[in-house]
Amino acid sequence: MARGYLALVLHAHLPFVRHPEKERQLEENWFYQALNECYLPLLDGLQRLAEEGKRFRLTLSLSPTLLSMLADPLLLGRFERYLERLLALAERELERTAATPFYPLASFYRERFQRHYQLFTEEWGRDLIRAFKRLAVAGKLELITTCATHGYLPLIKEREARRAQIAVGIDCFAHYFDYRPAGFWLPECGYVPGVDKLLAEEEIRYFFLETHGILSASPSPRAGVYAPLLTPAGVAALGRDPDSSRQVWDRHMGYPGDYWYREYYRDIGYELPWDYLQPYLPSDAVRTDTGFKYYRITGREDKEIYQPERAREKAAEHARHFWYQRLEQAAYLCRCLGQPPIIVAPYDAELFGHWWFEGPWWLEELMRLGDAGDGNLELATPSDYLAAYPPTQRAQFSLSSWGEGGYSRVWLNPANDWIYPHTHRMENRMTALCDLYSEAQGLRKRVLDQAARELLLAQSSDWAFILYVGSTVEYARRRVEEHIANFWKLVEELLQDRVDEDWLRWCAAKDNLFPQLDYRVYSRFWQRGQISRPRLRVLFLSWEYPPRVVGGLGRHVYDLTRALARWWQQEITVLTVGLPGSPSHEESGGIKIHRVGVGEERDFLAWVENMNQAMIRQMESLNNAGESFDLIHGHDWMIGEAACWGRDCFGVPLVVTIHATEHGRHRGIHTPLQALISGKEGELARAANLVVTCSEYMAQEVCGLFGLPRDKIKVIANGVDPETLGVKGWRGPAPPSPEPLIVFLGRLVPEKGVQDLIRALALIRKEVPGARLVICGRGYYEGELRELVRREGLEEAITFAGFVDGQAREALLREAAVAVFPSHYEPFGIVALEAMAAQVPVVVGDTGGLSELVEHGVDGFRFPPGDHLLLARYVIELLRHRSLAEEFCRHAWIKVRSRYCWRHLAGLTLEAYQELLAQKQMVGGEKIATPSGDRQR
């Protein structure tokens, strides 16, 4: 039995760089250099070992972007011409160096490039993927993969976006190799909790972590980095051995710094005349490496000539040193651990041949030593070791990477932090679009697939790395900006149904990777290539529901239940209060509606009590009839008693949406009735298994008022259906007018801030004399507002329109030039959302849910509540500059159609239901209903 196992792991990756529009693109040279200096020598050596019958095992990670470039005919044809230019340059170098000490080395390079050309064009027929596959089939290589575009997972915000990077990467690998890998390379070894579950869902058996990622695990690993640990999701994590890494990587002590090795930084591309070199360089304007390097590392300015034969001998010497060091290390660890260790030595593949020219020779000699060894140390892959020694210890891991500093500093710093607000917005929007277009076909699917591709490409960790180290900064910035711009152009054209098909074809042809990509991988309900939605039975309790509509709550419940039933095929039952003449039982839009009768009662609290008792009797009837539910969703405190009774009767979780609080509505608690209502709100919130609020502002308010933990609250916004406002597609803001109309819609109470808008109008009319204001709504503050209008002398410019709805509201929004919502307190701001949906530019008070709804300077303006001077300035800007107003409306329209449509919000709600049911099923001894309807105990 071996005393230990050595797992050599090479990670081969390059960013996707392909420019069909230019014959020679400098950055494409990265790919050609890597092929010539790393991958061809590596394959040549491994194939030679296989033909000699040597026993060896090597793990090789091939990134999806690299595989896509290795399979691209355009790039492969250009690489062949790249080799031909090198061969032509070699002939010139033989002439130039004739009768000089450099001639043997020039001859060495010509023979080397001829060998590479013959291997690439004849022996492998341009198909390096097939060459790797052949070695894998022969049992020499274990091939694994990484994220689609090498996205750094700890800085990807949405779970769906992380999953897409992983799943698309694995699908790309399977496309080229016809099987799914057992292992996975986390880009930059970047781990964040939850990634292991995503890997487990893809049936990945193992991945790698930096040394401290293992050593800082909880509980502490018994074997350090020398045995795999199981994550909570059951995937094996293997840690990098610091000793073996140091001997190769260390810039001062590592092997590549030996003075017999080739000097990387001396290349004729920077030393010979431009006219001589220009025909052979990848750019007409920039010098770059040619691969003709004539000196070795000598530690002096006066470099000595490189001697390949002596360097190869030194590589063999270093390989023997490395092998015997690992042999002693394995023997010591085996005695300490009582089990043969696995010594994991991971490296970037491009180190071997590109940075360390002799690296492939070193690696080949190491493989030979493994074949000739005495069996005390064996070469193995992680799969080999896991099969022989299954891990037994489980641990929790925290964020880590193998970048400088060990965490995320390389990829998140002042040079590149601007990237992430953009990509995070793109992640959020892509997931929302999956809700909006869950089964898109034809042109829409092509647009969505390309949007997903642009997001993946923008997330590449390479761009952030380049920006950090300061190389080719302009190119990296341009690539990120291009993918961001392309994404938003695609989204805008999709939502406006105005797709530029020629441009779409160009985008897909230029970045032609992942041809099998399905945008639905970003859906919350995506499972291995298909959408798998749960089918739940949900009982809604609401004291208002059409035709009984008192405020916004009834409309909210109506829209949400219809979206759940229509778009997500959920079984919805609504229990509510009826009106005279409304049916007590009906089915509408796939929703079962039960309305209870509640008699007239002067005492408000008595009426609430009667309503709850009527609802309880109806639930008793449903239960006796054999009805069952997976959960109950109640809305606001008034149905609290019935909701808690139903939870206990049906044995199901309770979800409660708190639309506003008594404390918030009145800016404090001032009366005994308000105190009683606030108390009941708190009781219901604490009794619920999950609380839903419409904004983060409301979530914080509920936490503070009722003492709830933040993780008990889910923020799901209110929504709007543009068609209910008479808007079916993009039409843009109202045309310019000499008397532009400003509108306000809402209750006339002090916290809505209409008084500030009236004061601002006097200033607005100094700059835009014809500006008019229509105030829509009713409330006890109307008298004081009218008096303020009189004092300001604005009677001719301001109209109090009262409550408007339906066609009157549609007509008003069509005519409006600006909508203003100057609230001092606003849990969400549904009227502002309706104005955005109607394509009216908005100015809002920077408070509550309005702060989250409007992105300042992007889709509207926000101002400090009460600052009527700044309010006036923003309204004037929008009235004067139609292009700005149109830009705001366009961004707002995209946001409304994707993030605030009821289809998307119902998807979020369904996801919250699923998470709650999954959590409850993990709690033993509690009777709950499963999504299948069976009861468990």
ZAMARGU-4260 file (C-alpha; in steps of 0.2 Angstrom, whole numbers, plus 5000, padded with zeros to 4 digits):
<rodrens>
0) 5000/5000/5000 | 5006/5017/4996 | 5011/5029/5010 | 5004/5044/5001 | 4996/5050/4985
5) 5001/5065/4975 | 4987/5074/4965 | 4995/5086/4952 | 4981/5098/4946 | 4983/5110/4931
10) 4970/5123/4928 | 4969/5128/4910 | 4960/5144/4907 | 4960/5160/4896 | 4946/5173/4894
15) 4936/5172/4878 | 4944/5184/4866 | 4938/5183/4848 | 4937/5197/4835 | 4931/5191/4818
20) 4930/5210/4813 | 4949/5211/4813 | 4962/5199/4805 | 4975/5203/4819 | 4969/5208/4836
25) 4983/5209/4849 | 4973/5201/4863 | 4969/5186/4853 | 4988/5183/4854 | 4985/5177/4872
30) 4977/5162/4865 | 4990/5159/4852 | 5004/5160/4864 | 4996/5149/4876 | 4993/5135/4863
35) 5011/5137/4856 | 5020/5138/4873 | 5009/5128/4885 | 4996/5117/4878 | 5005/5110/4863
40) 5021/5106/4873 | 5010/5099/4887 | 5001/5087/4875 | 5017/5082/4866 | 5025/5076/4882
45) 5009/5067/4889 | 5007/5059/4873 | 5025/5053/4872 | 5023/5046/4890 | 5007/5037/4885
50) 5015/5029/4869 | 5029/5023/4880 | 5017/5014/4891 | 5021/5025/4906 | 5009/5024/4921
55) 5004/5042/4926 | 4988/5051/4933 | 4985/5070/4930 | 4970/5081/4934 | 4967/5094/4921
60) 4954/5108/4922 | 4949/5115/4905 | 4938/5131/4906 | 4923/5132/4895 | 4930/5148/4887
65) 4946/5139/4883 | 4936/5124/4876 | 4926/5136/4865 | 4941/5144/4858 | 4950/5127/4855
70) 4934/5122/4845 | 4933/5138/4835 | 4938/5136/4816 | 4941/5155/4815 | 4954/5155/4829
75) 4961/5139/4824 | 4964/5145/4807 | 4972/5161/4813 | 4983/5151/4825 | 4989/5141/4810
80) 4994/5157/4802 | 5002/5162/4818 | 5014/5147/4818 | 5017/5150/4799 | 5023/5168/4804
85) 5034/5161/4818 | 5042/5148/4806 | 5045/5162/4793 | 5053/5173/4807 | 5064/5157/4812
90) 5071/5157/4794 | 5075/5175/4796 | 5083/5172/4813 | 5094/5158/4806 | 5100/5170/4793
95) 5103/5184/4805 | 5112/5174/4818 | 5123/5164/4806 | 5141/5163/4812 | 5136/5169/4829
100) 5134/5160/4846 | 5115/5162/4844 | 5113/5151/4829 | 5111/5135/4838 | 5097/5142/4848
105) 5088/5149/4833 | 5089/5132/4825 | 5082/5125/4841 | 5067/5137/4840 | 5064/5132/4821
110) 5064/5114/4825 | 5052/5117/4840 | 5040/5127/4830 | 5041/5114/4815 | 5036/5101/4828
115) 5021/5111/4835 | 5015/5115/4817 | 5016/5096/4812 | 5007/5091/4828 | 4994/5104/4826
120) 4990/5102/4808 | 4994/5084/4804 | 4994/5073/4819 | 4979/5081/4828 | 4971/5089/4813
125) 4968/5106/4823 | 4958/5096/4836 | 4967/5098/4853 | 4950/5093/4862 | 4951/5076/4854
130) 4969/5074/4859 | 4965/5078/4877 | 4950/5066/4876 | 4961/5052/4870 | 4972/5054/4885
135) 4957/5054/4897 | 4950/5038/4889 | 4967/5030/4891 | 4966/5033/4909 | 4980/5046/4910
140) 4970/5062/4913 | 4955/5066/4924 | 4947/5081/4915 | 4937/5093/4925 | 4930/5110/4922
145) 4925/5127/4930 | 4912/5141/4928 | 4906/5146/4911 | 4917/5162/4910 | 4927/5160/4926
150) 4915/5171/4936 | 4922/5174/4953 | 4908/5166/4963 | 4909/5176/4980 | 4906/5192/4971
155) 4891/5186/4961 | 4876/5191/4971 | 4861/5181/4965 | 4860/5162/4968 | 4853/5159/4951
160) 4868/5169/4943 | 4880/5158/4953 | 4871/5142/4947 | 4871/5148/4929 | 4890/5150/4929
165) 4892/5133/4936 | 4878/5124/4926 | 4883/5132/4909 | 4901/5128/4912 | 4897/5109/4916
170) 4885/5109/4900 | 4899/5116/4889 | 4911/5102/4896 | 4898/5089/4892 | 4895/5095/4875
175) 4914/5093/4870 | 4917/5077/4880 | 4901/5068/4881 | 4901/5065/4899 | 4899/5076/4915
180) 4915/5079/4926 | 4917/5072/4943 | 4927/5087/4949 | 4925/5106/4948 | 4938/5120/4949
185) 4931/5136/4958 | 4937/5151/4948 | 4952/5158/4959 | 4947/5145/4971 | 4934/5157/4977
190) 4922/5149/4989 | 4907/5156/4998 | 4894/5146/5008 | 4880/5139/4997 | 4892/5135/4982
195) 4893/5117/4988 | 4875/5115/4987 | 4875/5121/4969 | 4889/5109/4965 | 4879/5095/4973
200) 4864/5099/4963 | 4875/5096/4947 | 4882/5080/4954 | 4900/5086/4957 | 4909/5075/4969
205) 4924/5087/4973 | 4932/5104/4972 | 4948/5113/4978 | 4951/5126/4991 | 4966/5137/4995
210) 4975/5131/5011 | 4967/5143/5023 | 4950/5139/5016 | 4952/5121/5023 | 4962/5126/5039
215) 4949/5138/5044 | 4934/5126/5043 | 4923/5122/5057 | 4926/5110/5066 | 4945/5110/5063
220) 4950/5097/5050 | 4959/5082/5059 | 4970/5079/5044 | 4973/5097/5039 | 4974/5099/5020
225) 4979/5081/5018 | 4962/5072/5018 | 4946/5078/5010 | 4932/5086/5020 | 4914/5085/5016
230) 4904/5101/5015 | 4886/5102/5022 | 4879/5097/5005 | 4890/5082/5004 | 4903/5087/4991
235) 4922/5084/4995 | 4933/5099/4997 | 4952/5097/4995 | 4965/5109/5000 | 4981/5115/4992
240) 4997/5109/5000 | 5008/5124/5004 | 5025/5115/5003 | 5023/5108/4985 | 5015/5125/4980
245) 5030/5135/4987 | 5043/5125/4978 | 5035/5129/4961 | 5026/5146/4963 | 5038/5155/4975
250) 5046/5170/4966 | 5062/5169/4976 | 5064/5150/4981 | 5054/5142/4967 | 5061/5131/4953
255) 5057/5143/4939 | 5069/5156/4946 | 5085/5145/4943 | 5098/5154/4933 | 5100/5139/4920
260) 5082/5142/4915 | 5076/5154/4901 | 5074/5172/4904 | 5056/5177/4901 | 5058/5195/4900
265) 5071/5196/4886 | 5063/5194/4869 | 5068/5200/4852 | 5051/5207/4850 | 5057/5222/4860
270) 5075/5222/4855 | 5076/5221/4836 | 5071/5235/4823 | 5053/5237/4820 | 5054/5235/4801
275) 5062/5218/4803 | 5049/5212/4816 | 5033/5220/4809 | 5028/5207/4797 | 5028/5194/4810
280) 5019/5203/4825 | 5000/5201/4829 | 4998/5220/4828 | 5003/5234/4816 | 5007/5246/4830
285) 5012/5237/4846 | 5028/5226/4850 | 5025/5210/4859 | 5033/5193/4863 | 5039/5182/4848
290) 5045/5167/4858 | 5063/5170/4852 | 5072/5172/4869 | 5090/5170/4868 | 5096/5172/4886
295) 5095/5163/4903 | 5092/5169/4920 | 5109/5174/4927 | 5104/5188/4939 | 5114/5201/4930
300) 5111/5214/4916 | 5124/5205/4905 | 5114/5189/4902 | 5122/5173/4896 | 5115/5163/4881
305) 5102/5151/4885 | 5107/5132/4884 | 5091/5121/4881 | 5101/5105/4884 | 5107/5111/4901
310) 5090/5118/4906 | 5082/5101/4902 | 5095/5093/4913 | 5091/5105/4927 | 5072/5102/4925
315) 5075/5084/4927 | 5085/5087/4943 | 5071/5098/4950 | 5058/5085/4946 | 5069/5072/4956
320) 5070/5084/4970 | 5052/5088/4970 | 5047/5069/4970 | 5059/5064/4984 | 5052/5079/4995
325) 5035/5073/4992 | 5040/5055/4996 | 5047/5060/5013 | 5032/5072/5016 | 5020/5057/5013
330) 5029/5045/5024 | 5029/5058/5039 | 5011/5062/5036 | 5006/5044/5035 | 5014/5040/5052
335) 5005/5056/5060 | 4988/5053/5052 | 4987/5034/5052 | 4981/5034/5034 | 4990/5038/5018
340) 4988/5057/5014 | 4983/5065/4998 | 4995/5079/4993 | 4986/5091/4982 | 4997/5102/4971
345) 4987/5114/4960 | 4994/5126/4947 | 4989/5137/4933 | 4993/5127/4917 | 5000/5142/4909
350) 5014/5142/4921 | 5021/5127/4912 | 5029/5133/4896 | 5023/5151/4896 | 5030/5158/4912
355) 5041/5143/4915 | 5048/5138/4898 | 5055/5121/4906 | 5039/5117/4915 | 5033/5104/4903
360) 5050/5095/4904 | 5049/5096/4923 | 5031/5089/4922 | 5036/5075/4910 | 5051/5069/4921
365) 5039/5069/4936 | 5027/5058/4927 | 5042/5046/4923 | 5047/5046/4941 | 5030/5041/4947
370) 5030/5027/4935 | 5047/5021/4940 | 5044/5023/4959 | 5044/5010/4973 | 5025/5012/4976
375) 5027/5022/4992 | 5021/5037/4983 | 5009/5036/4969 | 5002/5049/4957 | 4983/5049/4959
380) 4968/5060/4955 | 4955/5066/4968 | 4943/5053/4961 | 4956/5039/4964 | 4958/5044/4982
385) 4940/5047/4986 | 4936/5029/4980 | 4950/5022/4991 | 4947/5033/5006 | 4930/5041/5007
390) 4929/5056/5018 | 4921/5055/5035 | 4923/5072/5043 | 4910/5086/5039 | 4914/5104/5041
395) 4908/5122/5037 | 4918/5133/5026 | 4919/5152/5025 | 4924/5164/5011 | 4941/5161/5004
400) 4951/5162/4988 | 4969/5159/4982 | 4971/5177/4977 | 4983/5189/4985 | 4978/5191/5003
405) 4967/5175/5003 | 4950/5183/5000 | 4943/5195/4987 | 4955/5210/4987 | 4961/5206/4969
410) 4943/5206/4962 | 4936/5220/4973 | 4946/5235/4975 | 4946/5253/4969 | 4952/5249/4952
415) 4938/5237/4948 | 4924/5239/4960 | 4913/5249/4948 | 4910/5233/4939 | 4899/5225/4952
420) 4884/5237/4953 | 4881/5234/4935 | 4883/5215/4935 | 4872/5214/4951 | 4858/5224/4942
425) 4860/5212/4927 | 4859/5197/4937 | 4843/5203/4945 | 4835/5208/4929 | 4840/5192/4920
430) 4831/5182/4934 | 4816/5193/4932 | 4815/5191/4913 | 4814/5172/4916 | 4798/5175/4926
435) 4791/5187/4912 | 4796/5176/4898 | 4796/5158/4905 | 4793/5149/4889 | 4800/5161/4876
440) 4802/5154/4858 | 4809/5160/4842 | 4816/5178/4841 | 4812/5181/4860 | 4822/5166/4865
445) 4837/5171/4854 | 4837/5188/4863 | 4836/5181/4880 | 4849/5168/4876 | 4861/5182/4870
450) 4857/5193/4885 | 4862/5178/4896 | 4878/5176/4886 | 4882/5195/4888 | 4880/5193/4907
455) 4891/5178/4908 | 4905/5187/4898 | 4904/5203/4909 | 4906/5192/4925 | 4923/5185/4919
460) 4935/5187/4933 | 4949/5190/4921 | 4943/5208/4918 | 4943/5213/4936 | 4961/5205/4938
465) 4968/5214/4923 | 4961/5231/4930 | 4969/5227/4946 | 4986/5223/4940 | 4986/5237/4927
470) 4989/5227/4911 | 4979/5230/4895 | 4967/5240/4906 | 4959/5249/4891 | 4954/5232/4883
475) 4947/5225/4899 | 4937/5240/4903 | 4930/5240/4885 | 4925/5222/4886 | 4915/5224/4902
480) 4907/5240/4896 | 4903/5232/4879 | 4894/5217/4887 | 4885/5228/4899 | 4879/5239/4885
485) 4874/5225/4874 | 4864/5217/4889 | 4854/5232/4892 | 4851/5236/4873 | 4844/5218/4871
490) 4833/5220/4887 | 4826/5236/4880 | 4823/5230/4863 | 4814/5214/4870 | 4803/5224/4881
495) 4798/5236/4868 | 4796/5223/4855 | 4808/5231/4843 | 4823/5219/4840 | 4837/5224/4828
500) 4839/5206/4821 | 4855/5211/4811 | 4863/5217/4827 | 4857/5202/4837 | 4865/5190/4823
505) 4881/5200/4824 | 4882/5199/4843 | 4879/5180/4843 | 4891/5177/4829 | 4905/5187/4837
510) 4904/5179/4854 | 4899/5162/4848 | 4902/5152/4863 | 4889/5141/4872 | 4878/5138/4857
515) 4867/5127/4867 | 4864/5140/4881 | 4846/5141/4887 | 4842/5158/4896 | 4830/5148/4908
520) 4845/5143/4918 | 4842/5159/4927 | 4825/5154/4932 | 4822/5151/4951 | 4814/5134/4946
525) 4827/5128/4934 | 4832/5110/4936 | 4844/5102/4924 | 4837/5109/4908 | 4819/5111/4912
530) 4808/5122/4923 | 4801/5112/4937 | 4788/5122/4947 | 4780/5116/4963 | 4761/5115/4963
535) 4755/5121/4980 | 4738/5124/4987 | 4737/5141/4996 | 4723/5149/5006 | 4723/5168/5006
540) 4714/5177/5019 | 4710/5196/5016 | 4697/5207/5022 | 4695/5216/5005 | 4695/5208/4988
545) 4685/5213/4972 | 4672/5218/4971 | 4675/5224/4989 | 4690/5236/4987 | 4693/5249/5000
550) 4711/5253/4997 | 4726/5246/4988 | 4727/5229/4999 | 4712/5222/4989 | 4720/5225/4972
555) 4736/5218/4978 | 4729/5202/4984 | 4718/5201/4968 | 4733/5203/4956 | 4745/5192/4966
560) 4732/5177/4967 | 4728/5179/4948 | 4747/5179/4944 | 4750/5164/4955 | 4736/5154/4946
565) 4738/5160/4929 | 4757/5160/4926 | 4763/5148/4939 | 4748/5136/4939 | 4745/5136/4958
570) 4729/5131/4967 | 4723/5147/4975 | 4708/5149/4987 | 4703/5166/4993 | 4693/5168/5009
575) 4687/5186/5010 | 4672/5197/5015 | 4657/5199/5003 | 4646/5213/4998 | 4628/5213/4996
580) 4624/5205/4979 | 4641/5196/4977 | 4641/5177/4976 | 4647/5168/4992 | 4656/5155/4982
585) 4663/5156/4964 | 4678/5151/4954 | 4686/5165/4943 | 4702/5164/4934 | 4706/5147/4941
590) 4704/5154/4959 | 4691/5148/4971 | 4683/5162/4981 | 4673/5161/4997 | 4665/5177/5003
595) 4658/5178/5021 | 4644/5189/5026 | 4648/5201/5040 | 4634/5212/5047 | 4634/5230/5049
600) 4642/5235/5066 | 4646/5253/5072 | 4660/5247/5083 | 4675/5244/5072 | 4683/5231/5083
605) 4667/5221/5085 | 4666/5221/5066 | 4684/5214/5065 | 4679/5201/5078 | 4663/5196/5068
610) 4673/5194/5052 | 4686/5183/5060 | 4673/5171/5067 | 4664/5170/5050 | 4681/5166/5042
615) 4684/5153/5055 | 4667/5145/5052 | 4671/5144/5033 | 4687/5136/5036 | 4679/5123/5047
620) 4667/5119/5033 | 4682/5118/5021 | 4691/5106/5033 | 4675/5095/5035 | 4673/5094/5016
625) 4691/5087/5015 | 4700/5102/5009 | 4718/5104/5013 | 4731/5117/5010 | 4750/5118/5010
630) 4751/5135/5018 | 4740/5150/5023 | 4744/5168/5017 | 4736/5182/5027 | 4736/5200/5023
635) 4737/5213/5037 | 4732/5212/5055 | 4713/5212/5053 | 4712/5193/5049 | 4725/5189/5062
640) 4713/5178/5073 | 4707/5168/5058 | 4724/5166/5051 | 4731/5158/5067 | 4716/5147/5069
645) 4718/5141/5051 | 4737/5138/5054 | 4733/5126/5068 | 4718/5118/5060 | 4726/5113/5044
650) 4743/5111/5052 | 4752/5122/5039 | 4764/5136/5039 | 4757/5154/5040 | 4764/5168/5029
655) 4758/5186/5033 | 4760/5201/5022 | 4761/5218/5032 | 4757/5231/5020 | 4759/5246/5032
660) 4760/5248/5051 | 4749/5258/5062 | 4764/5267/5069 | 4770/5271/5052 | 4754/5278/5046
665) 4752/5290/5061 | 4771/5293/5064 | 4769/5286/5081 | 4756/5279/5092 | 4745/5293/5099
670) 4728/5284/5105 | 4723/5268/5114 | 4715/5262/5098 | 4731/5264/5088 | 4741/5255/5103
675) 4728/5241/5102 | 4730/5239/5083 | 4749/5240/5084 | 4749/5227/5097 | 4738/5215/5086
680) 4750/5218/5071 | 4765/5213/5082 | 4756/5197/5088 | 4752/5192/5071 | 4769/5195/5065
685) 4777/5185/5079 | 4764/5171/5076 | 4768/5170/5057 | 4782/5158/5050 | 4786/5171/5037
690) 4783/5189/5036 | 4782/5198/5019 | 4784/5217/5017 | 4784/5227/5001 | 4801/5236/5004
695) 4817/5235/5014 | 4811/5251/5023 | 4796/5242/5029 | 4806/5226/5034 | 4817/5237/5045
700) 4801/5246/5052 | 4793/5229/5056 | 4809/5222/5064 | 4811/5237/5075 | 4793/5238/5080
705) 4789/5220/5083 | 4806/5213/5088 | 4807/5201/5073 | 4824/5193/5067 | 4828/5200/5049
710) 4829/5183/5042 | 4810/5180/5046 | 4806/5194/5034 | 4805/5192/5015 | 4804/5208/5004
715) 4793/5206/4989 | 4788/5223/4981 | 4770/5228/4975 | 4767/5226/4957 | 4758/5234/4943
720) 4750/5229/4927 | 4753/5242/4913 | 4738/5236/4903 | 4726/5242/4918 | 4733/5259/4914
725) 4729/5258/4896 | 4748/5255/4891 | 4751/5240/4880 | 4768/5244/4874 | 4781/5258/4873
730) 4775/5275/4868 | 4786/5287/4877 | 4782/5302/4888 | 4769/5315/4883 | 4774/5327/4869
735) 4781/5344/4874 | 4767/5357/4878 | 4768/5376/4882 | 4757/5371/4897 | 4765/5355/4904
740) 4755/5346/4916 | 4762/5340/4933 | 4751/5327/4942 | 4750/5320/4960 | 4740/5305/4965
745) 4737/5300/4983 | 4728/5303/4999 | 4728/5321/5005 | 4736/5319/5021 | 4752/5328/5028
750) 4764/5313/5026 | 4761/5313/5007 | 4770/5330/5006 | 4758/5339/4994 | 4761/5355/5003
755) 4779/5355/4997 | 4774/5352/4979 | 4762/5367/4980 | 4776/5378/4986 | 4788/5371/4973
760) 4775/5375/4959 | 4777/5394/4962 | 4796/5392/4958 | 4793/5380/4944 | 4781/5393/4935
765) 4795/5406/4936 | 4805/5395/4924 | 4791/5387/4915 | 4777/5399/4916 | 4763/5388/4908
770) 4766/5374/4920 | 4750/5367/4928 | 4747/5355/4943 | 4732/5343/4945 | 4730/5335/4963
775) 4721/5319/4963 | 4714/5312/4979 | 4704/5315/4995 | 4708/5317/5013 | 4706/5327/5028
780) 4721/5338/5024 | 4712/5345/5008 | 4706/5361/5016 | 4723/5366/5022 | 4730/5363/5005
785) 4717/5373/4997 | 4721/5388/5009 | 4740/5386/5005 | 4736/5387/4986 | 4726/5403/4989
790) 4740/5411/4999 | 4753/5406/4986 | 4741/5414/4972 | 4741/5398/4962 | 4722/5396/4960
795) 4723/5397/4941 | 4737/5384/4940 | 4731/5371/4952 | 4716/5359/4950 | 4709/5348/4964
800) 4702/5333/4954 | 4696/5323/4969 | 4698/5304/4967 | 4701/5298/4950 | 4701/5280/4943
805) 4699/5270/4927 | 4698/5280/4911 | 4700/5297/4920 | 4716/5291/4927 | 4722/5284/4911
810) 4719/5300/4902 | 4727/5310/4915 | 4743/5300/4915 | 4744/5301/4896 | 4744/5320/4897
815) 4756/5321/4911 | 4773/5328/4908 | 4779/5324/4926 | 4772/5315/4941 | 4777/5320/4958
820) 4776/5310/4974 | 4784/5321/4988 | 4780/5309/5002 | 4788/5311/5020 | 4782/5293/5024
825) 4779/5279/5011 | 4780/5260/5014 | 4781/5257/4995 | 4773/5270/4983 | 4762/5260/4972
830) 4755/5277/4963 | 4773/5281/4958 | 4775/5264/4951 | 4759/5266/4941 | 4766/5283/4934
835) 4782/5274/4929 | 4772/5260/4921 | 4762/5274/4911 | 4779/5281/4905 | 4778/5297/4915
840) 4794/5303/4922 | 4794/5304/4941 | 4801/5315/4955 | 4799/5307/4972 | 4803/5310/4990
845) 4819/5300/4996 | 4810/5290/5009 | 4803/5273/5013 | 4799/5262/4998 | 4801/5276/4986
850) 4820/5276/4989 | 4821/5258/4983 | 4808/5260/4969 | 4817/5275/4960 | 4836/5275/4955
855) 4841/5293/4956 | 4847/5300/4940 | 4843/5284/4931 | 4824/5281/4930 | 4818/5296/4940
860) 4824/5310/4953 | 4824/5308/4972 | 4824/5323/4984 | 4825/5325/5003 | 4807/5326/5009
865) 4802/5344/5013 | 4815/5352/5002 | 4803/5361/4990 | 4818/5370/4982 | 4826/5355/4975
870) 4810/5347/4971 | 4806/5362/4960 | 4824/5361/4952 | 4821/5343/4947 | 4804/5346/4939
875) 4811/5360/4929 | 4825/5349/4923 | 4812/5336/4916 | 4801/5349/4909 | 4815/5358/4899
880) 4824/5342/4893 | 4813/5330/4884 | 4828/5319/4880 | 4831/5317/4899 | 4813/5313/4902
885) 4812/5300/4889 | 4828/5292/4895 | 4821/5291/4913 | 4804/5284/4906 | 4814/5271/4895
890) 4824/5264/4910 | 4808/5265/4921 | 4798/5255/4908 | 4811/5241/4908 | 4811/5240/4927
895) 4792/5240/4928 | 4790/5227/4914 | 4803/5215/4922 | 4805/5218/4941 | 4788/5225/4945
900) 4776/5214/4934 | 4765/5203/4943 | 4771/5187/4935 | 4789/5190/4942 | 4782/5195/4959
905) 4772/5180/4960 | 4787/5170/4955 | 4796/5178/4970 | 4781/5174/4981 | 4781/5155/4975
910) 4800/5154/4979 | 4797/5161/4996 | 4783/5148/4999 | 4795/5134/4993 | 4809/5140/5005
915) 4797/5140/5020 | 4790/5123/5016 | 4808/5116/5014 | 4813/5124/5031 | 4797/5117/5040
920) 4800/5099/5033 | 4817/5099/5041 | 4809/5102/5058 | 4805/5086/5067 | 4789/5082/5076
925) 4779/5096/5069 | 4763/5092/5059 | 4764/5101/5042 | 4757/5098/5024 | 4769/5094/5011
930) 4767/5101/4993 | 4760/5084/4988 | 4746/5087/5001 | 4751/5072/5012 | 4752/5075/5030
935) 4768/5071/5040 | 4771/5069/5059
</rodrens>
